[in-house]
Amino acid sequence: MTTTTDADRTLKAKHRALWASGDYPKVAAELIPALGADLVRYCGITAGQRVLDVAAGAGNAAIPAALTGATVTASDLTPELFDAGRAAASAAGVQLDWVEADAEALPFADGEFDAVLSCVGAMFAPHHRATADELRRVCRPGGNVGLLNWTPEGFIGHLFTTMGPFAPPPPPGAQPPPLWGSEDHVRELFGDGVTALETQRRTVVLDQGEPVAFRDYWKRHYGPTVAVYRFNADDPERTAALDAAFLGFLETWNRGGRYEAEYLLVNARRAG
């Protein structure tokens, strides 16, 4: 298990606050409700398995995994998201454990789970190598590590590229989240710690209307966007420039009020 320093704890407190801002459960439920189930199917989760969902948010993958009959633990750095997850799980008729946990220092034993999943979650932990090591460590030998990540070339990758010039400097050693959507990057991170690593690119359509309204949606509800606008709130010129860049990005991707977002599915078997 990875140890943490005071600097790590400060950084993670900022990340927790970022994802607690806005309304991520609303974003996940309205924009990407089917992605968690897509990951569960891709990884072949079945009844009786012990499954960990890392950076689970409100359970976008954890709840579909529990619906298969698996025993599921949903973990996230931001426990403020758990109330919405518990309500969604109750509505779905399933029970699962909710555990506050850092993807870079998971509080679980080596090999504790048959499958370790993360749906557009663990990719946002800043240190990719530490995260990959932890995902693999808590999975049993022969078990599955399954990921669903936004690609650098896709809509969300370009969203982060658009916000980048207006965001605060990244912490030392941090890597861009969409790199997790690169097959080569994922293979490098896991190396010979996994076998039979399979990937597949797919797209989801975000049917959210015209660009101005969609920009306002991101500004109100998505934590990273909320944080970038707060960072520039005292500078009207930079805020206006951010608004213009964001609108230009959305206009480029707009197809009659619909926006295609590409993601990468990953399913790997932990080496013995």
C-alpha positions, 0 to 999 in steps of 0.5 A: 500500500502506498504511503502518503505525505503532507503534500499528498494530503493537501493535494488530495484535499484539493481534488476532493473539493474539486469533485464535491463542487458542482453536481457530478452525480447529475452529470453522470446520470444525465450525460453518461448513464450507460457507460458503467454498464458498458464497462461491466459487460466488457469485463464479464462481471458475474455473480459471486465475484468480489468487485472493487469500483475505484473512483466510483463517484455515485456508482456508475459502474458499481451499481451495474456490477452489483446487479449481476450478483457480484459483491461490490465495494464502491470507493472514492476520494470524495465521500460527498458523492456517496449519498447520491450513490446510496439512493441510486443503489436503493432504487436499483434494489442492490446493496454495496459497501461505500468506502472513502479511498484514494486511488493512489493509496487504496486501503485494501489488501493485496489481491482482495478482489476478483475484479477492479473497475474504474469508469472515467474515475481513476484516470483523474488521479494525478500520478498515473504510475501509482494509480496503475500499481494500486489497481493491479495490487488489490486485484488477485492474480488472474483477476481482471482490471477493467477501465473506461477512460476518455481518449486524448483525441475525443470530446473530453480530451479536447475539453481539458485541452481547452481549459488547460491555459486557464487552469492552475499549474498542475502539481509536480509529477502530475499527468493529464487525465486523458492520457489514460485513454491512450492504448500505448500509455495504458500498456506502458503503465501496467507493463508485465504486471498484466496479461491479455490486455484488450482495448476497444474504442467506442463513443457515447453521444451527449445529446445536450442542445446548442453550445451556449446552453451546453457551456452553461451546463458544464459551468454549473455542474462539472467539478473541473469546469467549476474549478477553472471558472473559480480560478479566473473569477477575479479576472474578467478578461480571462473569464471572458477569454475562457468563455469564448474558448469554451464556446468555440470548442463546443461549436467545433464539436456540435452536430445539431445539438449532439456531441460524440465523446470517444472512450477507451475500454480496457480489460486486462488480467493480472499476472500471477 
